[in-house]
Amino acid sequence: MLFNSRVFLFAFLPVAYFVFWKLSSKQWRYVWLTISGYVFYSFWNYKFCAIMAFSTLVSYSAGLGFLKFQDVRRRKFCLIAPIAVDLSLLAFFKYFKYFNLLLSGAEWTASLTGADHASSLIWKLHLHALLWNKDFLAGALLPVGISFYTFHTISYIVDSYRGTIKPTKNIFEFACYVALFPQLVAGPIVRFRQVESDLENLDAANRRSGLDIGWSYFTIGIIKKVLIADSIAAVINPALANYSTLSTAGAWLCALGYTYQIYFDFSGYSDMAMGLGHMFGIRLPQNFNSPYKALDPSDFWRRWHISLSTCLRDYLYIPLGGNRKHVYWNLLITMLLGGLWHGANSTFVIWGAYHGVLLIFYKLFHEQWDALPALLRRSAMFVLMVLGWVLFRAESFSMAMRWLAKMLYPSGGTLFAGAAVLAFCIAIAGAIAHAAPNTFEISHDWSPQMACAMAVGLVCCLVLITGGQRSPFLYFQF
């Protein structure tokens, strides 16, 4: 179920909202939010609800273990075992399809080295894996949102172990935290401590104030998604389907278009999630802070997908040693794993490495970089981001290289259909992304004129949605 779908807007959300506010006790509100989350999740594939429920029970049990046990050995078991389970589930569903590719590579290597017996054995394993795939995994899909709720459960376990939070004994409080539908499938990645106070005081939430600010956030988000991101996608997706025919101007237009598409698509989702959270009395953390205003690579990652970058920092970079030792290796490993989190496609890994290298270079030459005029730094940083998004968007490494080659070396050709429309959309999106305040920098206390303008934008979105436009959010695939 999509936020920008008729069933969500005209059926699921009204029912979930009005029943929630009819319930007076926080326990029943926990139960209702849990049920709502599972119903919402089941619209993709109800079978995957069992995976989320299992992960929830494992992590909840770990929290109880931390409350019960004080000795180091048992506490470490309560830390390591559930995290291993969660990561195993994530790895199985997200990366298993690449297992056969690894086997093929191992077989080819063995044959080159003359290891006939090893090659034969690998071939048999390969055959068994193919048969198993055919019988078991042929129809399996990646459980939507598994990367996000796995981060939720792991952060809860680690924070409980560290003593940052006190684990909850209320199973429904924890279950509704994991299955909270506004942030369930595409973030932001919410740590338990960020919403613990709101969950504990859920029965005292203010319906009116939550609805006012929630409506504002949700409307801004859906306008970003439907009117801006989807308009850009409608032009660049057909153009990139024939990327080999792009001219240099067309290649740059597609790269710029995708740069704004992914920002308005993902930040639009985050704004909608924030708005829905407010409607149900829960304040979700900020996930974007005008990332294309960044002055350097570190600044970019303080602004882009903030919930992911801070999780990578707190649960990976700092435990690896952070700025204390092996700083450059820590940066590279963190960003490589950040790229791998998005998927096992080589382009994601290279994109992660690219950002790791940018961060390393900034560490090495930050004094020289910071001495440059702010406008120059911001402009150069934006160009580096555009080049990086080419790696992220490309379906293969060869596509990325050909696309970048067309951008960097003059190449003739005609512009694709809709290029003028795309240029107009880029101009509008660029003005908003680079010059306008972001969703968290405005007051959301609208004048009557602005409220009417927002209402008109919302109506336009609803017209497009009811007319059949229903585009998934880009980050659903991760």
C-alpha positions as CSV (number, residue, x, y, z in Angstrom):
1,M,0.0,0.0,0.0
2,L,1.4,3.4,-1.0
3,F,0.8,6.7,0.8
4,N,-0.1,8.1,-2.7
5,S,-2.8,5.5,-3.4
6,R,-6.6,5.6,-3.3
7,V,-6.9,2.7,-0.9
8,F,-4.6,4.4,1.6
9,L,-6.0,7.9,1.4
10,F,-9.7,7.1,1.2
11,A,-9.9,3.8,3.2
12,F,-7.0,2.8,5.4
13,L,-5.9,6.2,6.8
14,P,-9.5,7.4,7.8
15,V,-10.2,4.1,9.5
16,A,-6.8,3.9,11.3
17,Y,-7.1,7.6,12.4
18,F,-10.7,7.7,13.7
19,V,-10.4,4.3,15.5
20,F,-7.1,5.4,17.1
21,W,-8.7,8.6,18.5
22,K,-11.8,6.7,19.8
23,L,-9.5,4.6,22.0
24,S,-8.7,6.3,25.3
25,S,-6.0,4.0,26.8
26,K,-2.4,3.9,25.5
27,Q,-2.5,0.1,25.7
28,W,-5.3,-0.1,23.3
29,R,-3.6,2.5,21.1
30,Y,-0.5,0.3,21.1
31,V,-2.6,-2.7,20.0
32,W,-4.4,-0.7,17.3
33,L,-1.2,0.8,15.9
34,T,0.3,-2.7,15.8
35,I,-2.7,-4.1,14.0
36,S,-2.7,-1.1,11.6
37,G,0.9,-1.7,10.8
38,Y,0.5,-5.3,10.0
39,V,-2.6,-4.6,7.9
40,F,-0.7,-1.9,6.0
41,Y,2.3,-4.3,5.5
42,S,0.1,-7.2,4.4
43,F,-1.0,-5.3,1.3
44,W,2.4,-6.1,-0.3
45,N,2.6,-9.7,0.8
46,Y,0.8,-11.0,3.9
47,K,3.3,-13.9,4.2
48,F,6.1,-11.4,5.1
49,C,4.2,-10.3,8.2
50,A,5.5,-13.5,9.8
51,I,9.1,-12.4,9.2
52,M,8.5,-9.0,10.8
53,A,6.7,-10.6,13.8
54,F,9.5,-13.1,14.3
55,S,12.1,-10.3,14.2
56,T,10.0,-8.3,16.7
57,L,9.7,-11.2,19.1
58,V,13.4,-12.0,18.9
59,S,14.4,-8.4,19.7
60,Y,11.8,-8.0,22.4
61,S,13.1,-11.1,24.1
62,A,16.6,-9.7,23.9
63,G,15.3,-6.6,25.8
64,L,13.8,-8.8,28.5
65,G,17.1,-10.6,28.7
66,F,18.9,-7.3,29.4
67,L,16.4,-6.6,32.2
68,K,16.9,-10.0,33.8
69,F,20.6,-10.7,33.4
70,Q,23.5,-8.7,34.8
71,D,26.4,-11.0,34.1
72,V,28.6,-10.1,31.1
73,R,28.3,-13.5,29.3
74,R,24.5,-13.7,29.2
75,R,24.2,-10.0,28.2
76,K,26.6,-10.5,25.3
77,F,24.6,-13.5,24.2
78,C,21.4,-11.3,24.3
79,L,23.3,-8.8,22.2
80,I,24.9,-11.1,19.6
81,A,22.3,-13.8,19.1
82,P,19.3,-11.6,18.1
83,I,21.5,-9.3,15.9
84,A,22.8,-12.4,14.1
85,V,19.2,-13.6,13.6
86,D,18.1,-10.2,12.3
87,L,21.1,-9.8,10.0
88,S,20.7,-13.4,8.7
89,L,17.1,-12.7,7.7
90,L,18.1,-9.5,6.0
91,A,21.0,-11.1,4.2
92,F,18.9,-14.1,3.1
93,F,16.1,-12.2,1.5
94,K,18.2,-9.3,0.2
95,Y,21.3,-10.9,-1.1
96,F,20.6,-14.6,-1.7
97,K,19.8,-14.1,-5.3
98,Y,23.5,-13.2,-5.8
99,F,24.6,-16.5,-4.3
100,N,24.5,-18.2,-7.7
101,L,26.7,-15.5,-9.2
102,L,29.3,-16.1,-6.5
103,L,29.2,-19.8,-7.2
104,S,29.7,-19.1,-10.9
105,G,32.6,-16.9,-10.2
106,A,34.2,-19.6,-7.9
107,E,33.6,-22.2,-10.5
108,W,35.3,-20.1,-13.2
109,T,38.3,-19.4,-10.9
110,A,38.6,-23.1,-10.0
111,S,38.6,-24.0,-13.7
112,L,41.3,-21.5,-14.5
113,T,43.6,-22.9,-11.7
114,G,43.0,-26.4,-12.9
115,A,41.2,-27.5,-9.8
116,D,39.0,-30.0,-11.6
117,H,37.7,-31.7,-8.5
118,A,36.9,-28.3,-6.8
119,S,35.2,-27.1,-10.0
120,S,33.1,-30.2,-10.2
121,L,32.1,-29.9,-6.6
122,I,31.2,-26.2,-7.1
123,W,29.2,-27.1,-10.2
124,K,27.1,-29.6,-8.2
125,L,26.5,-27.0,-5.4
126,H,25.5,-24.6,-8.1
127,L,23.1,-27.0,-9.6
128,H,21.5,-27.7,-6.2
129,A,21.2,-24.0,-5.5
130,L,19.5,-23.5,-8.9
131,L,17.0,-26.3,-8.2
132,W,16.4,-24.9,-4.7
133,N,15.8,-21.5,-6.1
134,K,13.4,-23.0,-8.6
135,D,11.3,-24.8,-6.0
136,F,11.5,-22.3,-3.1
137,L,12.6,-18.8,-4.2
138,A,11.2,-18.5,-7.7
139,G,8.3,-16.4,-6.6
140,A,9.9,-14.8,-3.5
141,L,10.2,-11.0,-3.4
142,L,12.3,-8.8,-1.2
143,P,10.1,-8.1,1.8
144,V,9.5,-4.4,1.5
145,G,10.9,-2.4,4.4
146,I,13.1,-5.2,5.8
147,S,16.2,-3.0,5.7
148,F,14.4,-0.3,7.8
149,Y,12.7,-2.4,10.4
150,T,15.9,-4.5,10.8
151,F,17.7,-1.2,11.7
152,H,15.0,-0.5,14.2
153,T,15.3,-3.8,16.0
154,I,19.1,-3.8,15.9
155,S,19.4,-0.2,17.3
156,Y,16.9,-1.2,20.1
157,I,19.1,-4.2,21.0
158,V,22.4,-2.2,21.0
159,D,20.9,0.7,22.9
160,S,19.5,-1.7,25.5
161,Y,22.8,-3.4,25.9
162,R,24.6,-0.1,26.2
163,G,22.1,1.2,28.8
164,T,21.1,4.1,26.6
165,I,17.5,3.0,27.0
166,K,15.6,0.8,29.4
167,P,13.9,-2.0,27.4
168,T,10.2,-2.1,27.5
169,K,8.3,-4.9,29.1
170,N,5.2,-4.1,27.1
171,I,5.1,-6.3,24.0
172,F,2.6,-4.2,22.2
173,E,4.5,-1.0,22.9
174,F,7.5,-2.6,21.2
175,A,5.5,-4.2,18.4
176,C,3.8,-0.9,17.5
177,Y,7.3,0.8,17.5
178,V,8.6,-1.8,14.9
179,A,5.3,-1.9,12.9
180,L,4.5,1.8,13.0
181,F,3.1,2.2,9.5
182,P,4.2,5.8,8.8
183,Q,7.9,4.8,8.9
184,L,7.7,1.1,8.4
185,V,8.7,0.6,4.8
186,A,11.0,3.5,3.9
187,G,12.0,5.2,7.1
188,P,13.1,7.4,8.6
189,I,15.1,4.9,10.7
190,V,13.7,5.6,14.1
191,R,15.5,4.7,17.3
192,F,13.3,3.7,20.2
193,R,14.7,6.4,22.4
194,Q,13.5,9.0,19.8
195,V,9.9,8.1,20.2
196,E,9.9,6.5,23.7
197,S,8.5,9.6,25.4
198,D,5.7,9.9,22.9
199,L,4.8,6.2,23.2
200,E,4.7,6.4,26.9
201,N,2.4,9.4,26.7
202,L,0.3,8.2,23.8
203,D,-2.9,8.5,25.8
204,A,-2.2,12.2,26.4
205,A,-1.5,13.2,22.8
206,N,-3.2,16.4,21.5
207,R,-5.4,15.5,18.6
208,R,-6.0,19.0,17.2
209,S,-2.4,20.2,17.2
210,G,-1.2,16.9,15.8
211,L,-3.7,17.1,13.0
212,D,-2.8,20.7,12.0
213,I,0.9,20.1,11.7
214,G,0.5,16.6,10.4
215,W,-1.8,17.8,7.6
216,S,0.9,20.4,6.7
217,Y,3.8,17.9,6.6
218,F,1.7,15.3,4.7
219,T,0.5,17.8,2.1
220,I,4.0,19.2,1.4
221,G,5.3,15.6,1.1
222,I,2.7,14.4,-1.3
223,I,3.2,17.6,-3.5
224,K,6.9,16.8,-3.6
225,K,6.3,13.2,-4.6
226,V,3.4,13.5,-7.0
227,L,3.8,16.9,-8.7
228,I,7.7,17.1,-8.7
229,A,9.4,13.7,-8.4
230,D,6.8,11.8,-10.5
231,S,6.8,14.5,-13.2
232,I,10.6,14.2,-13.5
233,A,10.4,10.4,-13.5
234,A,7.9,10.3,-16.3
235,V,10.5,11.9,-18.6
236,I,13.8,10.5,-17.5
237,N,12.8,6.8,-17.1
238,P,12.0,6.4,-20.9
239,A,15.1,8.4,-21.8
240,L,17.3,6.2,-19.6
241,A,15.8,3.1,-21.1
242,N,17.7,4.1,-24.2
243,Y,20.7,5.6,-22.5
244,S,23.1,4.6,-25.3
245,T,21.4,7.2,-27.6
246,L,21.7,10.1,-25.2
247,S,23.6,13.2,-26.2
248,T,25.8,15.0,-23.7
249,A,23.1,17.5,-23.0
250,G,20.6,14.7,-22.6
251,A,22.9,12.8,-20.3
252,W,23.3,15.9,-18.1
253,L,19.5,16.5,-18.1
254,C,18.9,13.0,-17.0
255,A,21.5,13.1,-14.3
256,L,20.2,16.4,-13.0
257,G,16.7,15.2,-13.2
258,Y,17.4,12.1,-11.2
259,T,19.3,14.2,-8.6
260,Y,16.2,16.1,-7.9
261,Q,13.8,13.2,-8.4
262,I,15.4,11.1,-5.7
263,Y,15.5,14.0,-3.3
264,F,11.9,15.1,-3.7
265,D,10.8,11.5,-3.8
266,F,12.5,10.4,-0.6
267,S,12.2,13.6,1.3
268,G,8.6,13.7,0.2
269,Y,8.1,10.3,1.7
270,S,9.8,11.4,4.9
271,D,7.6,14.5,5.2
272,M,4.5,12.4,4.7
273,A,5.7,9.9,7.3
274,M,6.4,12.9,9.7
275,G,2.9,14.2,9.1
276,L,1.3,10.8,9.7
277,G,3.3,10.4,12.9
278,H,2.0,13.8,14.2
279,M,-1.5,12.7,13.4
280,F,-1.1,9.8,15.7
281,G,0.7,11.7,18.4
282,I,4.2,10.5,17.6
283,R,7.1,12.8,16.5
284,L,9.4,11.1,14.0
285,P,13.0,12.5,13.6
286,Q,14.1,14.8,10.8
287,N,15.5,12.9,7.8
288,F,16.6,15.7,5.4
289,N,18.0,19.1,5.9
290,S,18.5,20.8,2.5
291,P,21.3,18.4,1.4
292,Y,22.0,20.2,-1.8
293,K,23.1,23.2,0.2
294,A,26.0,21.2,1.6
295,L,29.4,22.7,1.5
296,D,31.5,19.5,1.8
297,P,31.1,15.7,1.9
298,S,30.7,15.6,5.7
299,D,28.1,18.3,5.5
300,F,26.2,16.4,2.9
301,W,25.9,13.3,5.1
302,R,24.8,15.5,8.0
303,R,21.9,16.6,5.8
304,W,21.0,13.6,3.6
305,H,19.1,10.6,5.0
306,I,20.1,11.7,8.4
307,S,18.6,8.7,10.2
308,L,20.8,6.3,8.1
309,S,24.0,8.3,8.3
310,T,23.7,8.7,12.1
311,C,23.0,5.0,12.5
312,L,26.1,4.2,10.4
313,R,28.1,6.6,12.5
314,D,26.9,5.4,15.9
315,Y,26.7,1.6,15.3
316,L,29.5,1.1,12.7
317,Y,32.0,4.0,12.3
318,I,32.5,4.8,16.0
319,P,32.7,1.1,17.1
320,L,35.3,0.6,14.3
321,G,37.4,3.3,15.9
322,G,35.9,6.5,14.5
323,N,38.3,9.4,14.5
324,R,40.6,7.7,17.1
325,K,42.5,5.3,14.8
326,H,42.4,4.0,11.2
327,V,40.2,6.9,10.3
328,Y,40.4,6.5,6.5
329,W,39.7,2.8,6.6
330,N,36.8,3.3,9.0
331,L,35.3,5.9,6.6
332,L,35.8,3.6,3.6
333,I,34.4,0.5,5.3
334,T,31.4,2.5,6.7
335,M,30.5,3.9,3.3
336,L,31.0,0.6,1.5
337,L,28.6,-1.1,3.9
338,G,26.3,1.8,3.5
339,G,26.3,1.2,-0.2
340,L,25.8,-2.5,0.3
341,W,22.8,-1.8,2.6
342,H,21.0,-0.5,-0.5
343,G,21.6,-3.7,-2.4
344,A,24.2,-6.1,-3.6
345,N,24.4,-4.5,-7.1
346,S,27.9,-3.5,-7.9
347,T,26.7,0.1,-8.6
348,F,25.6,0.6,-5.0
349,V,28.9,-0.7,-3.7
350,I,30.8,1.6,-6.0
351,W,28.6,4.5,-5.0
352,G,29.4,3.8,-1.4
353,A,33.1,3.6,-2.2
354,Y,32.8,6.9,-4.1
355,H,31.4,8.6,-1.1
356,G,34.0,7.0,1.2
357,V,36.8,8.4,-1.1
358,L,35.2,11.9,-1.0
359,L,35.1,11.8,2.8
360,I,38.7,10.7,2.9
361,F,39.8,13.4,0.6
362,Y,37.9,16.0,2.6
363,K,39.6,14.7,5.8
364,L,43.0,15.1,4.1
365,F,42.5,18.5,2.5
366,H,39.7,20.1,4.6
367,E,41.8,23.2,5.4
368,Q,42.3,24.0,1.8
369,W,38.7,23.2,0.9
370,D,37.2,25.3,3.7
371,A,39.3,28.3,2.6
372,L,37.4,28.5,-0.7
373,P,34.4,30.8,-1.1
374,A,31.2,29.2,0.1
375,L,29.4,29.5,-3.3
376,L,32.3,27.6,-5.0
377,R,32.3,24.9,-2.4
378,R,28.5,24.4,-2.6
379,S,28.6,24.3,-6.4
380,A,31.5,21.9,-6.6
381,M,29.8,19.7,-4.0
382,F,26.6,19.6,-5.9
383,V,28.4,18.5,-9.1
384,L,30.1,15.7,-7.2
385,M,26.6,14.6,-5.9
386,V,25.2,14.6,-9.4
387,L,28.1,12.3,-10.6
388,G,27.5,10.0,-7.6
389,W,23.7,9.7,-8.4
390,V,24.6,8.4,-11.8
391,L,26.3,5.5,-10.2
392,F,23.3,5.0,-7.9
393,R,20.7,5.2,-10.6
394,A,22.5,3.1,-13.2
395,E,21.2,-0.5,-13.6
396,S,24.7,-1.8,-14.2
397,F,28.3,-0.7,-14.1
398,S,28.6,-0.6,-17.9
399,M,25.5,1.7,-18.0
400,A,27.1,4.0,-15.4
401,M,30.3,4.2,-17.3
402,R,28.6,5.0,-20.7
403,W,26.4,7.5,-19.0
404,L,29.3,9.3,-17.3
405,A,31.3,9.1,-20.5
406,K,28.6,11.0,-22.4
407,M,28.4,13.6,-19.6
408,L,32.2,14.2,-19.5
409,Y,33.1,13.9,-23.2
410,P,31.0,15.8,-25.8
411,S,28.7,13.5,-27.7
412,G,26.3,14.6,-30.4
413,G,22.7,13.5,-30.9
414,T,19.1,14.7,-30.6
415,L,17.4,15.4,-27.3
416,F,14.9,12.9,-26.1
417,A,11.1,13.6,-26.0
418,G,10.1,15.8,-23.1
419,A,13.5,17.4,-22.7
420,A,12.0,20.8,-22.5
421,V,9.5,19.7,-19.9
422,L,12.3,18.1,-17.9
423,A,14.4,21.3,-18.1
424,F,11.4,23.2,-16.7
425,C,10.9,20.7,-13.9
426,I,14.6,20.9,-13.0
427,A,14.4,24.7,-12.8
428,I,11.5,24.5,-10.4
429,A,13.0,21.7,-8.3
430,G,16.4,23.4,-8.3
431,A,15.0,26.7,-7.0
432,I,13.2,24.9,-4.2
433,A,16.1,22.6,-3.2
434,H,18.8,25.3,-3.3
435,A,17.0,28.5,-2.3
436,A,13.8,27.7,-0.4
437,P,13.6,26.7,3.3
438,N,13.0,23.0,3.9
439,T,10.0,21.5,5.6
440,F,11.6,21.8,9.1
441,E,12.6,25.4,8.6
442,I,9.0,26.7,8.1
443,S,6.5,27.4,10.9
444,H,3.6,25.4,9.4
445,D,1.3,28.1,10.8
446,W,-0.2,29.0,7.4
447,S,-2.0,32.2,6.5
448,P,-5.4,31.7,4.9
449,Q,-3.9,32.4,1.4
450,M,-1.1,29.8,1.9
451,A,-3.6,27.3,3.3
452,C,-5.7,27.7,0.2
453,A,-2.6,27.2,-2.0
454,M,-1.7,24.1,-0.1
455,A,-5.2,22.8,-0.4
456,V,-5.1,23.4,-4.2
457,G,-1.8,21.5,-4.4
458,L,-3.3,18.6,-2.4
459,V,-6.4,18.5,-4.7
460,C,-4.2,18.4,-7.8
461,C,-2.3,15.4,-6.3
462,L,-5.6,13.7,-5.4
463,V,-6.9,14.2,-9.0
464,L,-3.7,12.6,-10.4
465,I,-3.9,9.8,-7.9
466,T,-7.6,9.1,-8.5
467,G,-6.9,9.3,-12.3
468,G,-4.6,6.3,-11.9
469,Q,-1.2,7.7,-11.2
470,R,0.4,5.5,-8.5
471,S,4.1,5.6,-8.6
472,P,6.1,3.7,-5.9
473,F,8.6,5.5,-3.8
474,L,12.2,5.0,-4.9
475,Y,13.4,3.8,-1.5
476,F,10.8,1.0,-1.3
477,Q,13.3,-1.2,-3.2
478,F,15.8,-0.9,-0.4
